[in-house]
Amino acid sequence: MDTKRLIVFIALSFGILYFWQQYMEKQYPQIKKPAVASSVASASGVAASAVANTTAAPEAGRLAKGQRISVTTDLLQAVIDTNGADLREVKLLKHGDTKDPKKPFTLLQDEGEHIYVAQTGLLGDGLPTHKDQFTSAQTSYQLANGQNELAVRLETVTTAGVKVAKIYTFKRDQYVVDVKYEIVNGSTAPVTASAYYRLIRDGKVENPGMFGTHTFTGPAVYTDEGKFQKVDFTKITKGEAKYVPSAKDGWIAMVQHYFASGWIFSPIEGASVCTPNACRYEMKALPDNMFAVSATIDLPVIAAGQKAEKSVGLYVGPQETKRLKAVAKDFDLVKDYGMFKIFSQPLFAVLQFIHSFVGNWGWSIILVTLLLKAAFFPLASASYRSMAKMRQLAPRMEALKQRHGEDRVKFQQAVMEMYKTEKVNPLGGCLPMLVQIPVFIAFYWMLLAAVELRQAPWQFWIHDLSLPDPFYILPLLMAVSMYVQSTLSPPPPDPMQAKMMKWMPLAFSVFFFFFPAGLVLYWVVNNVLSIAQQYVITKKVEKEIQQAKNS
């Protein structure tokens, strides 16, 4: 098996994977309107009340609306609705829209074809849920220059005289919003209450990858006991969702490509809000292809005339590794590197470290490629020496073919004897390609998952390293580099195979027309370095053989 046969194998593998994905999508299409999944109530009366209240209508795409409160910070443009005092809309000012990068990316929204909101409510006799009306002193808030925090207060009073305030605190350069309940018991009886926090999203799944690959979209729960547990929408619909139902720590999230939201109950800084009682977690399907992930927390009994407070952080933003790590333990797991995480995650760590000095993701990719070539230099050198020796044996191989004619068994025996005599490993030329395969796949998944490279420019015509080259210049350069590299490799003994291999670089480059520009940039630089290395080694081996003949 030589390098060119390995390339054919890779191309066929990609093709098979693509058609398999197409077949599976036809066999198991996404369900448009799943039925409501049954929920399991907790043994306690308060928990049962939580389940009953949080599953009540309206739950789907037609959310009730009240007065809109707009909030603008340095990173976010948010909308809070007085109906439930819910966070209904969030635009990320530092991240461009997919279709129009000049507009901010919309993560949360409560109208249109895409529904995705963050809700909270209180459970107890007469306490406000996500369906009750709140009031606000202002309809517009903006984080001023030099101001580090911005508090938005919404209030309501129950018929029994219990005053409830929900306070959103936005902070400069933060995607974590502090959501605090302030409950003042103005009644004559003690108040027993629970608070629930949930994320509601439609079941639409993006498919940004090539050959059917895509990052995870759906809800997730993290606890120290169960660790990171993500659940597909289809499993929730079928009642097959498996996760730890309660714990004294953790967080819940709704994950999609590049972005995520999450209620944080065990922040990096501060104690878990689930103690002394456990947070109760739940995932369920709702009408109109909607899904919810939620957590319920029991609050201490509030005596008459007393006040209680409960604060929970809400992350709404991009899956930037540094920010995710600062939010909660293992919150960076929402960044989906797929099955090749073992390669992609450390590769991105190195890339991010280099970017901290270079300041450009394109040049960082080039420098990472140089480091990888340096790391595998000894292995590649040994392989290229083997290929150079095989190239010198090409005339003798042709002579053996002529001598044995159609007797392929004797021809193969003679070739293997020649390799043994000349101490040449026929599989040695495959090693550089075998080494590149996991790195190539790791680069692909890294670029697919890394929001840091989304809409990140390199130079010249490349304005987004996460998208294909708009003018296909890099794929064409890759085809040229592959052709040049093939001329340095030993020719196949089979004329038909040799003819096919001449067209292989062009055929293989077609795949790269649709790959992210950052990935093709890596491959082009890698090929150029390989050509230089292979050329030098080939000339050196030729010189050594010539000197051996002359001596």
N, C-alpha and C positions, 0 to 999 in steps of 0.2 A: 504493500500500500504506500504510494508516494503522496506528495503534497497535493498534487492536482486531483487525484482521486478523493482525497479528504475534502477538498473544496466542493467536489460534486456531491459528496455525501452530505455536507452541511446544507447545500442548496436544496437538495431533495428533502432533507429533514424539515427545513423551514416550510417547504411546499406542503408536505404531509401534515405538519402542525396546523397550517392555515386552513386546509380543506377539512381537517378533522373538526376544527372550531366551527366552521360554517355548518358542518353536518350536525354537530351537537346543538347549535343554536336553533336549527330547524326542528330537531327532535324534541328539544326542551325549551320552547320559547318563554320569554318573560311573561308572567301573569299580569294582566292589565289591572284587574279589579279583584284582589284577593278578599276572601271572606274574613270576617272578624275572628281572630284567634281567641280561644278561651283563655281566661286569666285565672291564676291560682291565688286565692286569698290567703292571707297570713292567719295564723291561729288567733292572734290578738284582735280585740274588737276594733282598735284604732287602725290596724293594718287593713282589716276587712273594709273599714270605712274608706280608707285611702284608695283601695282598688275600685270600690263602687263609684266614688266621686270622680276619679281620674279617667274612668272609661265612659262617662256620661257624654251625651251629645251637647254641642256640636264638636266633632273631633276631626273632621276631614277638611277638604279644600275650601269650604265656605265658612271661614272664621268670622265671628261677629266683630264689628269694628266700632270704636268710639272716637274720641278726639285723639289726634296724632301729635306726639311730642317729639320734635327733632333735636338731635344731639350731634355736635360736630367736634371732633378732637383732631390731633395731628395725624392719627392713623385711621380713625373710624368716622363714618357718617351713619348714625343710627336713628331708628324710629321706634318709639315706645307708644303703645296704644293704651289708652285709659281703660279699655275693656280688659280687665284682668291685670293691667299694668305689665303686659307682656312685651318682650323684645321682639318686634315683628320684622324689622328690616335692619341689615347691616351691610354697608358698602365698605370695601377695603381700599382706602385712598392711595396706598403705595403699590397696589397690584391692579394691572389693567384688565379690562374685560376680555374674554376670549375672542370675541368677534371684533371688538373695537378697543384696542389697547389704550386709547386716549380717554376712555371712560373707566371709572373705578369698577372693580369686580364686585358683584353682588353675591354675598354668601347667604344671608337670611332674607326671606321675603314672604309676604302673606297673600300675594295676588299674582295672577298670571298662570302660566302653565306649570311653574315650579313653586311648590309650597315647602317652606322650611323655617320654623320658628322655635323660639325658646320660651317655655311657659313655667310658671310657678303658681302655687296656691296653698291655702291653709285648709286643713280638715278639722272640723270641730263644730259644735253647735252654733250656727249662724255666722261662722267665720268666712271671709271672702275667698273664693276659688278663682280660677282663671276666667270665670264667666261674669264676675262682679265688676261694677264700675268704681274707678278711682278718680281722684281729682289732682290737678297739678297747678302750682302757682304760676307757671309759665308754659308756653307752647314751644319755646325754642331756647336751646342752651348751646354755648360754644366755649371751648377751652381757650382762654385768652393767652396772649404771649406772656411768658413768665409764670403762668399758672400750671401747677403740676397735677392738680386733681380737680374734678368737676363732679359735684353731687347733684343728682336729679331725684327729687322726693315726690312720691305719689301717695295719697292718703285716702282712707275711707273709714267710716264709723258704722259699726253694726247696730242693730235695733236695741241690743242689750247694753250699749254704751262702750263696747270694746273698740278702741282706736287702733287701727292697723296702718302702718306706713311701710311702703316698699321703697328702698333707697338704692339707686344705681350710682356707683362711684366709678367714674372713668379716670384713668391715669395716663399721663403723658408717656409716650413710647411703650405703651402696654396694650396687648390684646386681651388681657384678663380684666373683666369687669366685675367688681365686687357688688353682689346683690344681697342686701341686708333687710331682714324683716324686723320691724320694731313694733312690739305689741304692748299696748298699755291697757290694762284691765280696769276699765271704769265702771264695771258692773259690781254687784254685791256678792257674786258667787265666783269660786275659782274657775279658771279656764283650762281645759285640757285640749291640747292641739297637736297636730302633726303638720309638717311642711313637706310638700312634694315639689320636685324639680324634674323637668323633663324636656326632651327635644323631640319635635315632631317633624318628619320629613316625608316627602313622597318617595315612591320606590323606583324612580327613574335611575338607571345605572348608565354611566358614561362608559365608552369603550375607546379610550385614547390610544391604545397600543396597536402595534402591528401584529398580524398573524393571530388575531383573537386574544392577545394578551391585554390585560387591563388591571389597574390597581383596584383594591377593595373599596366598595361603597356599601355603607350600612352602619348599624349600631355596634358598639363595643362596650364591654364592662371590664374594669380592672380591679382586682382585689389581691392582697398578699396571698390569700389562700388559693384562688383560682388563676392568678396572674392575668395576662391579657387574653380576653375571650371575645373574638369578633364573630358575628352571626349574620349569615346571608339573609336577605329579605325572604327568600323562598322558604327557608327553614322556619322562620317565624310564622309564616302563613300556614305551614303544615303542622305547626305545633311541635317542631323538633328542635327548638332553640335550647341550647344547653349552656348554662352559666351559673356561677355561684349566686343564689338568690338574696343572700344577706351577709353583711360583714361590717366590722367596725372601722373600715378604711376603704379607700379606693376612689374611683371616678367613673363617670359614664361619658360616652362620646358618640357623636354621629360623624362618620368619616366619609370623605369623598376624595377624588383626585386633587391633590395639591393643598386642600383646605380641610379644616375640621372645627367642630365646636365640642365643648365638653364642660359638664358640671364637675367641679373639683372639690371632693370632700376630704382629701388628704393632701393638702398643698405641701410643697417643698419647705416653705417657711410657715410654721404654725402647726397646731395640733389638729387631729382629725375631728370633723364636726359630727361624725357618726357616734362618738362616745357620749355618754355611757351606754346608750342603746345602739343597736346596729342600724345601718342604712339598709333598707329593703329595696332590692333592684328588680326591675321588670322590663321585659321587651314584649311588644304585642303589635298585632296588625289591626288597623282601623279601616273604616269604609273608604272608598274612593282611592284605593292604592296608596294609603298613608300608613306610616309606621311610627311607633313611639318607643323611646327608651327612657326610663324614669327611675327616680329614687325617692323614697319616703323616709323622713326622719321624725321621730317623736321628740317633741319639745318638753322641757320641764313644766310642771303644773304652775300656772301663774295665779297667785293669790289676788284677791280683790285689792285694787289700789296699787298693785305692783306692775313692774315692766320687765319684759324679756326681749332679748335680741338674738338673732341667728344670722350669720353671714356665710355665704357660699360664693366661691369664685366661678365665673363663667368665662371660658376661653372661646373666643370667636376670631379666627384668623388663619393665616397660612401655616403650613407644616414646615416651618423653618426650624431646623434641628436645635439650634442654640436656644431659641425661645421655648420650644417644647420641653427641653430638659430642665428649664428653670421653673416650669409650672408644677409638675407633680412627678412622683416616682414612675419611671417607665412610660411617661406620657408620649415620649417620642416614638413609641411603638405604633402610633396611629399612622406614621409615615410608612407606607407599604412598599417594601423592596421586593416583594414576591418571594418565590422559593429560593432565590439566589442572594438572600440577605447576607449570608455568611461572607460573600465576596463584595457585594455592593456597599454595605454599611462601612466597612473599614476603608474601602476605596474612596467613598465620599468624604470620610474624615480626613484623609490625606489631601484630597482635592480642596477641601475647605481650608485646611491649614495653609496650603500654598496660596490660595486666593486671598488670605488675610495679608499677605505680603505683596502679591501681584496686583490685586484689585480688578482683574478681568478674568471671567470664567473660561474664555477661549484659550488664552495664554496659559491658564492653570491646567487645562486639559493637555496642552502640548508638553508642559513640564512634567506632568504625571506620566505621560507616555515615555518621556526620556528616562524617568526614574525606573519604570517598568522594564524598559530595554536594558538598562544598566543592571538591574537585578537578575535578569535572565540571560545576561551576556554569555557566561560560560556554557550554559546549555545550548544556546543558539549557535555559538561558535562551533561546538562539537558537531552539531547537526549540519551546519553549512559545510564543514570540512568533509563530512560523509557525502553530501550532495555533490561537492566539487569533484571528489574521487569518482563517483558514479558517472559524472559528466565526462570524465576522461576515459571511462570504460565504454562509452557509447559505441565507438567504432568496433570494438571487440564484440560487443553484444550483437551488433548488426551482422558481423561475420558468423557468429554462432547461429543466428537465425537462418542465414543462408545455408549453412552447413546441414542443419537438421530439418530444414523444410517445414513440413506440416506436422512433424512429430513434436508436439508441444511438451510432452513429458520429458523427452531427452533434452529439449531446449531448456526447460526450467532446471533440470538437473545440472546441465552445463553452466547455466548462469549462476546458480547457487555455489557451484564449485569455484567459479571465478571469483565470486564475492568472498568466499572463504580464503582463497589464496591471496587475494589482494587486501584482506582484512577490512572489508567494507560492510557496513550495516545497512541493508536496503531500507530499513524502517527509520533510519536516523533522520531522514529529511522530514518526517512527519512531526517530529518533536516540537519545532517552533510553532506549527499550526495548532497542535494539541494544547500547548501552553496558552495560546491566544484565545482559544474558545471560551474558557471560563471568564477571562478578563473581558472579552467582547460582550458576553451575556451580562456580566456584572455592570459594565458601562451602560448597556441598554436599559437595565432596570433602574440604575442610579439616575439616568436622565429622565426616565419615565416618572420617578417618584419625587425628584428634587425640585421643589418649588423655587429654590434659589436660582436655578437655571432657567426657570420659566420667563420668557420675554427678555432674557439676558443677552446682550449683543456681544459679538466678538470684534471683528474689524470688517471694513469694506462692505460687502453686500449681506453679510450675516448679521441680522438684527435680532434673531431669536434662536439660541442654540438648542432649544427643545423641539423646534419644528424642522421639517425638511428644508434643505437648501432651495430657495425659491427659483434659482437659475440653474440648478443641477450641476454647478461647476465642481463642487467637491466630489460628487459621485463619478464624474467624468475623469477627474484627476486620479481617483482611486482606481478606475478601470485602466488608465495608462500605467499607473504604478504596478498593478497586478500583471499587466502584459510584460513590462520590463523585467519584473521578478521572474516570470515564467521563462524568459530567455536565458536566465542564469541557472535554471534547473535542468537536470538531465532529461532528455526527451524520452517519452514512452516508446517501448519497442513496437507497439501496435500502431500502424499508420492511421487507422480510423480514430483511435484514441488521441493520437498526436494532433490530428486535424480538429477534433472536438475541443481539445484543450486550448487551441488558438482562439476559439470563440468564447471560451469560458469566462475570461475577464469581463467581456462586454455583457454577457448574459448575467453574470453575478452582480455586476454594477447596477442592474435594473432594480434589484432588491433595495439597494442603498438610495434610490431615488426617494423612497418613502421613509427612510430612517431619519432620526433627529440629526441635525447638522453637527452637533457636538460629537455624536458617535462616529459619523463619517470622518470628521476632523481627526479623531483619534486614530482611525484605521489608515487614513492617508499618511499621517506622520509616522505611524508604525511601519508602514510599507516602505516609505522613503528611507528610514533608518535601517530597515532590513536589507534593502537593496544595497546601500552603502556597505553594510557589514558583509553581506554575501559577496559583493564584488571584490572587496579587499581579500577575503579569505580564498575565493576562487583563484584569483591571480597568484596568491601566495602558494596554494597547492600546486598550481600549474608550474610554477617556478621550481618547487621542490621536486616534482616528478621529472622535469627537464634536467635538473642537476643530477638526479639519480641516474638518468639515462646516460649522461655525459661522463659520469665517474666510472 
